[in-house]
Amino acid sequence: RKCPDLFLARPDFKLYEASSHAFISIVKEFAPVVEQVSIDECFADFSGTHRIYPDPIALAHTIKDKIRNELGFTVNVGIGECKLLAKMASDFEKPDKVHTLFLHEVPQKMWPLPVGELFTVGSSTADKLRRAKIITIGDLAHTDLEKIQKIVGMKMGKHIHDYANGIDPSLVLAEPEEAKGYSIS
């Protein structure tokens, strides 16, 4: 009743999949290593390309604009020294934006954010942290690691404490890692 002229279009997954392939192909035109992490998201490693691309922000705008102009949809591009910082930057203001989050920008841009906005911190973990008076990502970064581990466990505590401090040693991988587990034949 509120929207009498509303038209509901069925999703076209084949188009979405083709658009994803085209998007990744454009990124691969520029980056030596691209890791696709979902149908509409990837990490690109530009290490060692500073002579070809001396201005990473200009390059990000070039890639973003090429995707918009050739494929007809917008993307956000995040730039940082590691995957975590690039991911956090890409989730800042949307749509069709380029954002940076370099290590020196973490206190200004990342620490004021609510702890639940830290990549990989889910709602349950965020609730536990907030109950312990860890409200912002900065609070998490400045809280003693042992205290965090008592709240969320050893492995998760170390992981999110590192992330809150902008530490992410994971590499951009062109090929997915082999699944760890058992082989059953």
N, C-alpha and C positions, 0 to 999 in steps of 0.2 A: 504494500500500500504506500510506503514511503518513497519507493522508486519504481513507479509504474513503467518507465521506459528502460529499465535495467535489462541488459542482455547478458546472459551467462554463457561464456564460450568454454567449450571443453578444452582441457589441456592437450597440447600436442607434444608428447614426449619425444617423438622422432625429431621434431624441429628443435626442441631444447637440447637434445643430444648432438645434433648437427651444429648448432650454435656453439656448444661447448667445445667441440672439436675445432671449429674455426677460431674461437677465442684462444685456445691453447696454441694453435698454429701461429697466430700472430705473435704471441709472447715468445715462442721459439725462434722467430725471425730475429729477435734481438738478444736473447739470453743464451749463453752457452749451456746452462743447466737449468731445466725446468722440472719441478716436481708437482704433479697434479695431485691435489689432496681431496678433491670432490669434483662433482660434475661442473661446478662453476667457481672453483677456487684453485689457485696454484701458488707456489713459491718459485721465484726466479733468482738464481745466484749470478750476480754480475762481478764477482771477484776477478781481479786482473784485467778488467775492461776499461779502466779509467782513461786510457789513452784514446780509445774508440769513443767512449761516452764520458767526457770529463764532467758533465753536470747531470747527476742522477735525477734531480727534480725535473729538468727539461726532458730527459729520456722518459720518465714516468708519464709526463703529459703527452709526449709523442705516442706512446703505446696506448694510453687511455683514449686519446682522440682518434687514433687509427681504428680501434675497436668500435667506438661510437659511430664513426663515419662509414666504415665498411660493413659492420654487422647490424647497426641500428639499435644497439642497447648500450647502457652505461655500465662502467665498472669503477670501483674505488681502487686506488693503488696506495699501499703503505710501503714506506721506505725505512729500513733500519739495519743495524749491523748484524742482526740475527733474525731467525724466523719469528720468534715471539714478538719482537719489537715491530717487525713489518706487519704482522697480523693485528696487533693492537692498533697500530696507526691506520690500517685499512678500515677499522671499525669506528674510527672517529666520525665526524660529520659526513653524511651521505646526501645525495648521490653524486656521482660523476666528479669525484674529488681526488686530489693527491695530498697525502699527509706524510710527514716525517715523524719518526720517534727514534732519535739517536740516543745513545747512552747518556749523554750530557743533558738531554731533554727529559729524561725519566722523572726527576723530581718535580718538574714544572707541569708536565703533560699527563703523566701516568699516576703518580702518587696521590693526587687529589681525588681520583675516581673511586667510587664505591668498590669494596673488595670483591663483590660479586661480578664485576666487570673484567676481572683478570681472567685471561684466557685459561681455560680448563678448570676454573673454580665454578662448580655447579651450585645450585640453590641450597642443597643440604650442607655442603661445606661452608658456603657463605653464611648460612644461619648459625652454624657452630662458631665461626670466627666472630660474628657480630655479638653472640652471647658472651664471648670472651673479651668484648670491648675492642675488637679489631675491626674497625669500621671502614677504613680506606685502604687502598693498596699500599700507601705510605706507612700506615700503621703496621701492616703485615711485613713490609720491608724492614721496619725498625724493631720488630718484636724478636725476642730471643728465639733462635731456632728450636731449642729444646721445648719451649712452651708451645710452639706451634705443633711440634710433633706429638706432644701429649694430647692436643686437641683433635688432630686429624690423622695421626699415625706417622710412622717414621718416613716412609717413602713419599707419601703425599706431602707431608710437612716440608721436607727438603725441596721437593719439586716446586711447590708454590712460593716458598721463601726465595728460592733462586729466581723464579719468574718475577716476583715483586721487585727484585733488585735488577731486573733486566738481563739476567743470566740465562742463556739457552745455548748449550753446546751442540744441539742437533744440527746436522748438515742437510742441505738441500740435496735430495737424491733423485737422479733422473730415472732410476729404476727402483721400484718398491723393494724394501727389505724382505727377505724370505720370512714367512711366518715362523715364529718360534713355537715349537710344540712337538708332538709325536707323529711319526709317519706310521700309518696303518696300511698293511697290504694284505 
